[in-house]
Structures are given as structure tokens and as C-alpha cells.
Amino acid sequence: MLTVNTQIPTIHRGKIRSIVKAHASWEAFRLSKNIQSAQATNAQLIEFALMFPSLASTIEMILGQTVTDVMQEAFDAAGEAVDIDADVNAPEMEALPVNAAAAPSFDLNSVLAGVDQFLAPLVRNELTKTLAPVFDAANRGPVEVERIVEVERIVEVAPGEGPRPAALPKGRRDKKVTFRTLYPSRAKDTWRDAQITLWTGGRSPAVDPFYVVDHQQMATAMTAVELGANVWLTGPSASGKSTLPEQLAAMTGREFVKIGFSKQTDVDGLVGGPGLKGGNTQWEDGSLVKAMRRPGTIILIDEITFAPAGVQAIIQLSADDHRTLTLPTGEVVTCADGVVFFVADNTRGSGDEGGLYAGTNVSNVALVTRFARMIVMDYLSAKKEAEALANHTRCPMPAAEHVADFVAQIRRMPAMAGIVLSLRQMVAFVQMIQQGFTSKDAFEACISSRMPATERATLEGLATLVWNEQMEALIHGKAMPAAPMAPSNSAASQAFANTTTY
């Protein structure tokens, strides 16, 4: 019985598409569905055919044809194309041999016998010359015609045959260790002895050996994941909201999938839709559903408040207690074992309150409550940032501390509210100086050039030439040059009073 899920083999596809699109009502149907005729899927063609019983019966008959039937139709069509009489191959006829005695014979005398007496000799001679080639061709007998027909070679592959892509490895639960084992510490906090499950067999991200972890924040997240609870991470840009869940996955052997949200994020991209594979239309999972099917996966939803409410609702449905999502096909997808959701957001789900995160939307309270723990993240302390900077660049610790202290002071300035100064920028700045550029050029390329004019002028006023010379000396491990006396109330003196000597 024909249904919208009926598969149309390649051998029949062209014929069925032609029959359907030739129907008088096809154009109105196409416009109502807002589809291009050339892009109509097999399911849409059958949906249209089911509206007309005669058309549906024709398609069922075509689908019942064998490869031999189709090839015979191709031969018959080729025969018509070369204008061959349909009775030539009739089984009851016998082919006559060439030049057989029974073959008819034509000559001028027999044709002109009835009128010969009325023809003048001159006229008869002209008729003989003109008709001679005609009689000669008529007396040659039957001509054998070789018919060459090109037929596409059709190979039907039975279900289950043919090459298949190798299945990706899936994670599975392994042993348990304490949080203290993963992040050694002599502190006596009880939460450091919490049991954490390790996973194996999946595609976990690499551990960053230079990642500076806040033990309490990481433990809060890990113990939530151990319970199967979702986590909402909030804080300013570049405070490590994306890095924490990634390194959590790396340390525990879990898979990690980051899905960035924006105003352009749509439901189809997350959930999936019909796609063409092997000539057939079939369902293809979106990025979210793919991740939901992978055991032990940490799914990070990045900047969820940029997405419209309809898209946020998909996460609300997926992250509830049932961990399920119903696809348009009717399939109910349940999160695989150990799958948990993280959200990284600047606004705690409340949208833009202070003008720093324009374009964000307020999240539904029901969505926010799907996340059992909200971790408020902030920049690392100057001491920890200096440690991370030295780890990443291998610059001398005095230089790392100098940069970290400077950035910490800048972040505290009211004029710099909302300006992002990240560890990533600090690393780029130091690396550029290590490559031989002046600190002034490095500061402009890695930090100040991407800022608005007012903030850029403020920073450049602080980064004086004296400080630049000292910075280069510190990074290269040289003795600092003697600094000329500066007024005690100058910007340079006030900004670096506690950081220019070691």
C-alpha cells in the first residue's frame, strides 16, 4: 500500500516524478507547500499522489515493475524513436531471406502498361530516366537494421548490503575516584572526597595542562553531573564559562559538544529534518539530537539568551526530568546514559539589564529552573591569572605578574566597564613581545585596537613608554632600565605604583 514513507527506488524515480509533475493540480500543490518543483522530495510527491486515487494506483503499478520490465520499456521507446514498425518483431511473422524468389519485383513496363499507348516516345524516355532509381531501390529487397539501444546499468542493493560507515565509539562508565584524586589538595573540605565517575571509550577532549582551575567551582559542577543534574554557568565574557565544562569532560573522559546559539539558530538545525542519502529521502538528526544519543556527553549550550523563545523551548523540553524530545517523525528520543546539559550565559537568563549584552532575550523561568545549579563565574584573581599566563607562555613570573596586575586594575576602572580583557588576549600580548615586537605594537595589536575610541585612549594613556620598556625587559628576563622620574600624580605612577618593582 502506498504511503508517504514508501521508498522510491532509483530505477523508478524519474518516471514517477514526471507523471506527478505533469498532473494538472501539481502546480497548485507546489505553491501551497512553498517548494521548488526540482527540490520536491519523494515524500511530497507521494503525498500529492495520494490525493488522487488513479494517480496513486499508477505509481503503485510502476513500483511493482521489475528491472526487466523497465529495460523492455527502454527498448520499446528506442524502437519508436527510430520509427520501426511495431509488428516487425511479432512472433507469428517469419523473416524473408534477402533476394528470395517470393520477393516482389517492379519494372517500368508493368507500371506503364495501362497508359503506354498514350505516351509519346520522348515522354516515355524521360519517365524511364526519372523512375529508374526508384524501381532499383524497390527491387533491393528487405534491409536488415541493427538497433543499438543504450540502457543504464541498474544495480539493486539489498537492504543491509554495501559499505557502511564505521560506527563511532561510544563512551561507557568506568571506575570511580574522588575529586581530590583528580585535583590533589591538602585542604580538608568534605566535598573534595566526593565520588566522581570516570568514563572510557568515547571521544573526550584533551586535558589542558595549563588550565588553572577553581576547585570549588569545578567540584560544584562535577558533583552536579554525578547526580545527572544540569548546570547553568553565568558571568562576564572571557571568565571561563566554556572552558570549565570542556575541562570537566576532559578530566572525566566524557564526550563534549558545544552548540553556539545566535539569532539565526533554528529548530531544524538542532532537531533535524529530511535529507537525501543514497538517492533516498530519510531523516537526519540535528546537532542537539546527535549529542543526546551519545552516552556520557556534556552538552554545552553557549549564549542561549541570544536565541528566540521558540528555539530556547527545545532546550527546555530536552533538559527536563524526562530528558526526552519528540521528533516530527513521531520518534521519542531519550537522552543516553549520563548525558547532562550546561548553559553558558552572561545574563543569568534575565536578558540585557545594563546595556552590556545587547540582543539577548529573557529566558523562560521554566527553562532556568531545569538547571539545578547556577555557578557565578568571574575572572581569576591576579595571582592565578599570572600563574596561568606564565604556564601558557613560559615567560618569567615577574613579567606575568606585571601583566596580570595591570589587567586587574584596568577591569576595576569604571570607564572600562563592559570591556573584555581576557587571559587569551594577555597570552597573545606576551607571545608577540617574545617574538621580537615592541610592547607598544603588541599592546595595540592584541588589546587596545579592538576597543572603542574612548576606552582605547584611556588604555594608551596608561601604557606609557616607560612601562613599555619595563615590560619588554621583564618578559625577556633582562634587568629593567632605569625609569625617569614621573610626577607622582601621573597616570603611569598611579597605575603602576605597586607593579613596577620586584
TORKETI-649638 format. One record per residue (C-alpha): residue in one letter; x, y, z. Coordinates in steps of 0.5 Angstrom, whole numbers, padded with zeros to 4 digits. Each point is the difference from the previous one (the first is absolute). Layout:
<recs>
> rest | c1 | c2 | c3
> a | X | Y | Z $
...
</recs>
This chain:
<recs>
> rest | c1 | c2 | c3
> m | 0000 | 0000 | 0000 $
> l | 0003 | 0007 | -0002 $
> t | 0001 | 0005 | 0006 $
> v | 0005 | 0006 | 0001 $
> n | 0005 | -0005 | 0003 $
> t | 0000 | -0004 | -0006 $
> q | 0007 | 0000 | -0003 $
> i | 0001 | 0001 | -0008 $
> p | 0006 | -0004 | -0003 $
> t | 0005 | 0004 | -0005 $
> i | -0003 | -0004 | -0006 $
> h | -0007 | 0002 | 0001 $
> r | 0001 | 0007 | 0003 $
> g | 0001 | 0004 | -0007 $
> k | -0007 | -0003 | -0003 $
> i | -0004 | 0002 | 0007 $
> r | 0003 | 0007 | 0000 $
> s | -0002 | 0001 | -0007 $
> i | -0007 | -0003 | 0001 $
> v | -0001 | 0004 | 0006 $
> k | 0002 | 0007 | -0002 $
> a | -0004 | -0001 | -0007 $
> h | -0006 | 0000 | 0004 $
> a | -0005 | 0006 | 0000 $
> s | 0000 | 0001 | 0007 $
> w | 0007 | 0000 | 0002 $
> e | 0002 | 0007 | -0001 $
> a | -0005 | 0002 | 0005 $
> f | 0002 | -0005 | 0005 $
> r | 0007 | 0002 | -0001 $
> l | -0002 | 0007 | 0001 $
> s | -0004 | -0002 | 0007 $
> k | 0007 | -0003 | 0002 $
> n | 0004 | 0005 | -0002 $
> i | 0005 | -0004 | -0003 $
> q | 0004 | 0000 | -0006 $
> s | -0002 | -0006 | -0005 $
> a | 0007 | -0002 | -0001 $
> q | 0001 | -0001 | 0007 $
> a | -0006 | -0004 | 0002 $
> t | 0001 | -0006 | 0004 $
> n | -0002 | -0007 | -0001 $
> a | -0005 | 0001 | 0006 $
> q | -0003 | 0006 | -0003 $
> l | -0001 | -0003 | -0007 $
> i | -0004 | -0006 | 0003 $
> e | -0004 | 0005 | 0005 $
> f | -0002 | 0003 | -0006 $
> a | -0002 | -0006 | -0004 $
> l | -0004 | -0003 | 0006 $
> m | -0005 | 0006 | -0001 $
> f | -0002 | -0003 | -0007 $
> p | -0001 | -0008 | 0000 $
> s | 0001 | -0001 | -0007 $
> l | 0007 | 0003 | 0000 $
> a | 0002 | -0004 | 0007 $
> s | -0002 | -0006 | -0004 $
> t | 0004 | 0002 | -0006 $
> i | 0006 | 0001 | 0005 $
> e | -0001 | -0007 | 0003 $
> m | 0000 | -0003 | -0006 $
> i | 0006 | 0003 | -0002 $
> l | 0003 | -0002 | 0007 $
> g | -0002 | -0007 | -0002 $
> q | 0004 | -0001 | -0006 $
> t | 0007 | -0004 | 0000 $
> v | 0006 | 0002 | -0003 $
> t | -0001 | -0004 | -0007 $
> d | -0007 | 0004 | -0001 $
> v | 0004 | 0006 | 0001 $
> m | 0005 | -0002 | -0005 $
> q | -0005 | -0002 | -0005 $
> e | -0004 | 0006 | 0000 $
> a | 0007 | 0004 | -0001 $
> f | 0001 | -0005 | -0007 $
> d | -0007 | 0002 | -0002 $
> a | 0001 | 0007 | 0001 $
> a | 0006 | 0000 | -0004 $
> g | -0004 | -0004 | -0006 $
> e | -0005 | 0005 | 0000 $
> a | 0006 | 0005 | 0000 $
> v | 0003 | -0003 | -0007 $
> d | -0007 | -0001 | -0003 $
> i | 0000 | -0007 | 0000 $
> d | -0007 | -0004 | -0001 $
> a | -0003 | -0003 | 0006 $
> d | -0002 | -0006 | -0004 $
> v | 0008 | -0002 | -0002 $
> n | 0001 | -0004 | 0006 $
> a | -0007 | -0003 | 0000 $
> p | 0002 | -0008 | 0002 $
> e | -0005 | -0002 | -0006 $
> m | 0004 | 0003 | -0005 $
> e | 0006 | -0003 | -0004 $
> a | 0005 | 0004 | -0003 $
> l | 0001 | -0001 | -0007 $
> p | 0007 | -0001 | -0003 $
> v | 0003 | 0005 | -0004 $
> n | -0001 | -0001 | -0007 $
> a | -0005 | -0005 | 0001 $
> a | -0004 | -0002 | -0006 $
> a | -0006 | 0002 | 0003 $
> a | 0002 | 0007 | 0001 $
> p | -0004 | 0005 | -0005 $
> s | 0003 | 0003 | -0006 $
> f | -0001 | 0006 | -0003 $
> d | 0001 | 0003 | -0007 $
> l | -0002 | 0006 | -0004 $
> n | -0003 | -0004 | -0006 $
> s | -0005 | -0003 | 0005 $
> v | -0002 | 0006 | 0003 $
> l | -0001 | 0004 | -0006 $
> a | -0003 | -0006 | -0004 $
> g | -0007 | 0004 | 0001 $
> v | 0002 | 0006 | -0003 $
> d | 0006 | -0002 | -0004 $
> q | -0005 | 0001 | -0006 $
> f | -0001 | 0008 | 0001 $
> l | 0007 | 0002 | 0002 $
> a | 0005 | 0003 | -0006 $
> p | 0007 | -0004 | 0000 $
> l | 0003 | 0007 | 0002 $
> v | -0004 | 0000 | 0006 $
> r | 0001 | -0008 | 0002 $
> n | 0007 | 0001 | -0001 $
> e | 0000 | 0006 | 0006 $
> l | -0004 | -0004 | 0004 $
> t | 0005 | -0006 | 0000 $
> k | 0006 | 0004 | 0002 $
> t | -0004 | 0003 | 0005 $
> l | -0003 | -0006 | 0003 $
> a | 0006 | -0005 | -0001 $
> p | 0003 | 0002 | 0007 $
> v | -0007 | -0001 | 0004 $
> f | -0001 | -0007 | -0003 $
> d | 0007 | -0002 | 0001 $
> a | -0001 | 0002 | 0008 $
> a | -0007 | -0004 | 0000 $
> n | 0003 | -0006 | -0003 $
> r | 0006 | -0001 | 0005 $
> g | -0004 | -0004 | 0005 $
> p | 0000 | 0001 | 0008 $
> v | 0005 | 0003 | 0003 $
> e | 0003 | -0002 | 0007 $
> v | 0000 | 0005 | 0005 $
> e | 0005 | 0000 | 0006 $
> r | -0004 | 0003 | 0006 $
> i | 0005 | 0003 | 0006 $
> v | -0003 | 0002 | 0006 $
> e | 0004 | 0003 | 0006 $
> v | -0003 | -0003 | 0006 $
> e | 0002 | 0003 | 0007 $
> r | 0003 | -0006 | 0004 $
> i | -0004 | 0000 | 0007 $
> v | 0003 | -0004 | 0006 $
> e | -0005 | -0001 | 0005 $
> v | 0003 | -0001 | 0007 $
> a | -0004 | -0004 | 0005 $
> p | -0001 | 0003 | 0007 $
> g | 0006 | -0001 | 0004 $
> e | 0005 | -0001 | -0005 $
> g | 0005 | 0005 | -0003 $
> p | 0005 | 0004 | 0004 $
> r | -0002 | 0003 | 0007 $
> p | 0004 | 0006 | 0003 $
> a | 0003 | -0003 | 0006 $
> a | -0004 | 0002 | 0007 $
> l | 0003 | 0005 | 0004 $
> p | 0003 | -0003 | 0007 $
> k | -0005 | 0002 | 0006 $
> g | 0002 | 0001 | 0007 $
> r | -0002 | -0004 | 0006 $
> r | 0001 | 0000 | 0007 $
> d | 0007 | -0002 | 0003 $
> k | 0002 | 0001 | 0008 $
> k | -0001 | 0005 | 0005 $
> v | 0005 | 0004 | 0003 $
> t | 0000 | 0006 | 0005 $
> f | 0000 | 0007 | -0002 $
> r | 0006 | 0001 | 0004 $
> t | 0004 | -0005 | -0005 $
> l | -0002 | 0004 | -0006 $
> y | 0002 | 0006 | 0003 $
> p | 0005 | -0001 | 0006 $
> s | 0000 | 0005 | 0006 $
> r | 0001 | -0001 | 0008 $
> a | -0006 | 0004 | 0001 $
> k | -0005 | -0004 | 0005 $
> d | -0006 | 0003 | -0004 $
> t | -0005 | -0006 | 0001 $
> w | -0002 | 0001 | -0008 $
> r | 0007 | -0002 | -0002 $
> d | -0002 | -0007 | 0002 $
> a | -0006 | -0001 | -0005 $
> q | 0000 | -0005 | -0004 $
> i | 0001 | 0001 | -0008 $
> t | -0002 | -0005 | -0005 $
> l | 0005 | 0000 | -0006 $
> w | -0002 | -0002 | -0007 $
> t | 0004 | -0004 | -0005 $
> g | -0001 | -0002 | -0008 $
> g | -0002 | 0007 | -0002 $
> r | 0003 | 0006 | -0004 $
> s | 0001 | 0004 | 0006 $
> p | 0004 | 0007 | -0001 $
> a | 0007 | 0001 | 0002 $
> v | 0002 | 0002 | 0007 $
> d | 0003 | 0007 | 0000 $
> p | 0007 | -0001 | 0005 $
> f | 0000 | 0008 | 0000 $
> y | -0007 | 0001 | 0003 $
> v | -0001 | 0003 | 0006 $
> v | -0006 | -0003 | 0004 $
> d | -0004 | 0003 | 0005 $
> h | -0001 | -0006 | 0005 $
> q | -0007 | 0002 | 0003 $
> q | -0003 | 0002 | -0007 $
> m | 0003 | -0007 | -0003 $
> a | -0003 | -0004 | 0006 $
> t | -0007 | 0003 | -0001 $
> a | 0000 | -0002 | -0007 $
> m | 0003 | -0007 | 0001 $
> t | -0005 | -0002 | 0005 $
> a | -0006 | 0003 | -0003 $
> v | 0002 | -0004 | -0006 $
> e | 0001 | -0006 | 0004 $
> l | -0008 | 0001 | 0002 $
> g | -0002 | 0001 | -0007 $
> a | -0002 | 0007 | 0001 $
> n | 0001 | 0006 | -0005 $
> v | 0005 | 0006 | 0002 $
> w | -0001 | 0007 | -0002 $
> l | 0006 | 0004 | -0001 $
> t | 0000 | 0008 | 0001 $
> g | 0005 | 0005 | 0000 $
> p | 0003 | 0005 | -0005 $
> s | 0003 | -0001 | -0006 $
> a | 0007 | -0004 | 0000 $
> s | -0001 | -0002 | 0007 $
> g | 0001 | -0008 | -0002 $
> k | -0007 | -0002 | -0001 $
> s | 0001 | -0004 | -0006 $
> t | 0007 | -0003 | 0003 $
> l | -0003 | -0003 | 0006 $
> p | -0005 | -0005 | -0003 $
> e | 0005 | -0002 | -0005 $
> q | 0006 | -0001 | 0005 $
> l | -0005 | -0004 | 0004 $
> a | -0002 | -0004 | -0006 $
> a | 0008 | -0001 | -0001 $
> m | 0001 | -0002 | 0007 $
> t | -0005 | -0005 | 0001 $
> g | 0000 | -0003 | -0007 $
> r | -0006 | 0002 | -0002 $
> e | -0002 | 0003 | -0007 $
> f | -0001 | 0007 | -0001 $
> v | -0005 | 0004 | -0005 $
> k | 0000 | 0008 | 0000 $
> i | -0006 | 0003 | -0004 $
> g | 0000 | 0007 | -0001 $
> f | -0006 | 0004 | 0000 $
> s | -0002 | 0006 | -0004 $
> k | -0006 | 0004 | -0003 $
> q | 0001 | -0005 | -0006 $
> t | 0000 | -0006 | 0004 $
> d | -0007 | -0004 | -0003 $
> v | -0003 | -0006 | 0003 $
> d | 0002 | -0004 | -0007 $
> g | 0007 | 0001 | 0002 $
> l | -0001 | -0003 | 0007 $
> v | -0005 | -0005 | -0001 $
> g | 0001 | -0003 | -0007 $
> g | -0004 | -0001 | -0007 $
> p | -0001 | -0004 | -0006 $
> g | 0006 | 0000 | -0004 $
> l | 0003 | -0004 | -0006 $
> k | 0004 | -0006 | 0001 $
> g | 0002 | -0005 | -0006 $
> g | -0006 | 0003 | -0004 $
> n | -0005 | -0001 | 0005 $
> t | -0003 | 0005 | 0005 $
> q | 0001 | -0002 | 0007 $
> w | 0000 | 0003 | 0007 $
> e | 0007 | 0004 | 0002 $
> d | 0001 | 0002 | 0007 $
> g | 0002 | 0007 | 0002 $
> s | 0006 | 0001 | 0005 $
> l | -0004 | 0000 | 0006 $
> v | -0004 | -0007 | -0001 $
> k | 0007 | -0003 | -0002 $
> a | 0003 | 0002 | 0006 $
> m | -0006 | -0002 | 0004 $
> r | 0001 | -0007 | -0003 $
> r | 0008 | 0000 | 0003 $
> p | 0001 | -0003 | 0007 $
> g | 0003 | 0004 | 0005 $
> t | 0000 | 0006 | -0005 $
> i | 0001 | 0007 | 0003 $
> i | -0005 | 0005 | -0004 $
> l | 0002 | 0007 | 0001 $
> i | -0005 | 0005 | -0003 $
> d | 0004 | 0006 | -0001 $
> e | -0003 | 0007 | 0001 $
> i | -0007 | -0003 | 0000 $
> t | -0004 | 0007 | 0001 $
> f | 0002 | 0002 | -0007 $
> a | -0005 | -0005 | -0003 $
> p | -0007 | 0002 | -0001 $
> a | -0005 | -0003 | 0005 $
> g | -0002 | -0006 | -0004 $
> v | 0007 | -0002 | -0001 $
> q | 0001 | 0000 | 0007 $
> a | -0006 | -0004 | 0001 $
> i | 0003 | -0006 | -0003 $
> i | 0006 | 0000 | 0006 $
> q | -0006 | 0001 | 0005 $
> l | -0003 | -0007 | -0003 $
> s | 0006 | -0003 | 0000 $
> a | 0003 | 0001 | 0006 $
> d | -0006 | -0001 | 0005 $
> d | 0000 | -0006 | 0004 $
> h | -0002 | -0005 | -0005 $
> r | 0006 | 0002 | -0005 $
> t | -0005 | -0001 | -0006 $
> l | -0001 | 0003 | -0006 $
> t | -0006 | -0002 | -0005 $
> l | 0003 | 0001 | -0008 $
> p | -0005 | 0002 | -0005 $
> t | 0000 | -0008 | -0003 $
> g | -0003 | -0002 | 0007 $
> e | 0006 | -0003 | 0003 $
> v | 0001 | 0002 | 0007 $
> v | 0008 | 0001 | 0001 $
> t | 0002 | -0001 | 0007 $
> c | 0007 | 0002 | 0003 $
> a | 0005 | -0005 | 0000 $
> d | 0003 | -0002 | 0007 $
> g | 0004 | 0005 | 0003 $
> v | -0002 | 0006 | -0005 $
> v | 0000 | 0007 | 0004 $
> f | -0001 | 0007 | -0002 $
> f | 0004 | 0006 | 0001 $
> v | -0002 | 0007 | -0002 $
> a | 0005 | 0006 | 0000 $
> d | -0003 | 0007 | 0000 $
> n | 0002 | 0007 | 0002 $
> t | -0007 | 0002 | 0003 $
> r | -0003 | -0006 | 0005 $
> g | -0005 | -0001 | -0005 $
> s | -0003 | 0007 | 0001 $
> g | 0002 | 0004 | -0006 $
> d | 0004 | 0006 | -0001 $
> e | -0001 | 0004 | 0006 $
> g | 0006 | 0005 | 0000 $
> g | 0001 | 0001 | -0008 $
> l | 0006 | -0004 | 0000 $
> y | -0003 | -0006 | -0003 $
> a | -0005 | 0003 | -0006 $
> g | -0004 | -0005 | -0004 $
> t | -0001 | -0005 | 0006 $
> n | -0007 | -0002 | 0002 $
> v | -0003 | -0002 | 0007 $
> s | -0001 | -0008 | 0001 $
> n | -0006 | -0003 | 0002 $
> v | 0000 | -0001 | 0007 $
> a | -0001 | -0008 | -0001 $
> l | 0006 | 0000 | -0004 $
> v | 0004 | 0003 | 0005 $
> t | -0002 | -0005 | 0005 $
> r | 0001 | -0006 | -0004 $
> f | 0007 | 0001 | 0002 $
> a | 0001 | -0002 | 0008 $
> r | 0007 | 0004 | 0001 $
> m | 0002 | 0007 | -0002 $
> i | 0007 | 0002 | 0000 $
> v | 0002 | 0007 | 0000 $
> m | 0007 | 0001 | -0003 $
> d | 0005 | 0005 | 0000 $
> y | 0007 | 0002 | -0003 $
> l | 0005 | -0004 | 0004 $
> s | 0004 | 0004 | 0005 $
> a | 0006 | 0004 | -0002 $
> k | 0004 | -0005 | 0003 $
> k | -0003 | -0006 | -0003 $
> e | 0000 | 0003 | -0007 $
> a | 0007 | 0002 | 0001 $
> e | 0001 | -0008 | 0001 $
> a | -0004 | -0002 | -0006 $
> l | 0004 | 0006 | -0004 $
> a | 0007 | -0003 | 0002 $
> n | -0003 | -0007 | -0002 $
> h | -0002 | 0002 | -0007 $
> t | 0006 | 0004 | -0002 $
> r | 0005 | -0002 | 0005 $
> c | 0002 | 0007 | 0001 $
> p | 0004 | 0002 | 0007 $
> m | -0005 | 0000 | 0005 $
> p | 0001 | 0008 | 0002 $
> a | -0002 | 0001 | -0007 $
> a | -0006 | -0004 | 0000 $
> e | -0002 | 0003 | 0007 $
> h | 0001 | 0007 | -0003 $
> v | -0005 | -0001 | -0006 $
> a | -0005 | -0003 | 0005 $
> d | 0000 | 0005 | 0005 $
> f | 0000 | 0006 | -0006 $
> v | -0006 | -0004 | -0003 $
> a | -0004 | -0001 | 0007 $
> q | 0001 | 0008 | 0001 $
> i | -0003 | 0001 | -0007 $
> r | -0006 | -0004 | 0002 $
> r | -0001 | 0004 | 0006 $
> m | -0001 | 0006 | -0003 $
> p | -0007 | 0003 | -0001 $
> a | 0002 | 0003 | -0007 $
> m | 0002 | -0008 | -0002 $
> a | -0007 | -0003 | 0002 $
> g | -0002 | -0005 | -0005 $
> i | 0007 | 0000 | -0004 $
> v | 0002 | -0007 | 0000 $
> l | 0007 | -0001 | 0002 $
> s | 0001 | -0008 | -0001 $
> l | 0006 | -0005 | 0002 $
> r | 0000 | -0001 | -0007 $
> q | 0002 | 0007 | -0002 $
> m | 0005 | 0000 | 0005 $
> v | 0004 | -0006 | -0002 $
> a | 0000 | 0003 | -0008 $
> f | 0003 | 0006 | 0003 $
> v | 0005 | -0003 | 0004 $
> q | 0002 | -0005 | -0006 $
> m | 0000 | 0006 | -0005 $
> i | 0005 | 0003 | 0004 $
> q | 0004 | -0007 | 0001 $
> q | 0000 | 0000 | -0008 $
> g | 0004 | 0007 | 0000 $
> f | -0005 | 0005 | -0001 $
> t | 0000 | 0006 | 0005 $
> s | -0005 | 0000 | 0005 $
> k | -0004 | 0006 | -0002 $
> d | -0001 | -0003 | -0007 $
> a | -0002 | -0007 | 0004 $
> f | -0005 | 0004 | 0004 $
> e | -0003 | 0004 | -0006 $
> a | -0001 | -0007 | -0004 $
> c | -0002 | -0004 | 0006 $
> i | -0004 | 0004 | 0005 $
> s | -0002 | 0007 | -0002 $
> s | -0001 | 0000 | -0007 $
> r | -0007 | -0004 | 0000 $
> m | -0003 | 0005 | 0006 $
> p | -0004 | 0007 | -0001 $
> a | 0004 | 0006 | -0001 $
> t | -0001 | 0003 | 0007 $
> e | 0002 | -0007 | 0003 $
> r | 0006 | 0000 | -0005 $
> a | 0002 | 0007 | 0002 $
> t | 0000 | -0002 | 0008 $
> l | 0004 | -0006 | -0001 $
> e | 0005 | 0003 | -0004 $
> g | 0001 | 0006 | 0005 $
> l | 0001 | -0005 | 0005 $
> a | 0005 | -0005 | -0004 $
> t | 0006 | 0006 | 0000 $
> l | 0006 | -0001 | -0004 $
> v | 0004 | -0001 | 0007 $
> w | -0005 | -0006 | 0002 $
> n | 0001 | -0003 | -0007 $
> e | 0008 | 0000 | 0001 $
> q | -0001 | -0003 | 0006 $
> m | -0005 | -0006 | -0003 $
> e | 0005 | -0002 | -0005 $
> a | 0006 | 0000 | 0005 $
> l | -0005 | -0005 | 0005 $
> i | -0002 | -0004 | -0006 $
> h | 0007 | -0001 | -0003 $
> g | 0003 | -0001 | 0007 $
> k | 0004 | 0006 | 0000 $
> a | 0002 | 0005 | 0005 $
> m | -0005 | 0005 | 0000 $
> p | 0002 | 0007 | -0003 $
> a | 0000 | 0006 | 0005 $
> a | -0006 | 0004 | -0001 $
> p | 0000 | 0007 | 0000 $
> m | -0004 | 0004 | 0006 $
> a | -0007 | 0001 | -0002 $
> p | -0005 | 0004 | 0004 $
> s | -0003 | -0003 | 0006 $
> n | -0007 | 0001 | -0003 $
> s | 0001 | -0002 | -0007 $
> a | -0004 | -0006 | -0003 $
> a | 0006 | -0004 | 0000 $
> s | 0002 | 0001 | 0007 $
> q | -0007 | -0001 | 0003 $
> a | -0001 | -0006 | -0005 $
> f | 0007 | -0004 | 0002 $
> a | 0002 | 0002 | 0006 $
> n | -0001 | -0007 | 0003 $
> t | 0003 | -0004 | -0006 $
> t | 0006 | 0004 | -0003 $
> t | 0005 | -0003 | 0005 $
> y | 0001 | -0007 | 0002 $
</recs>
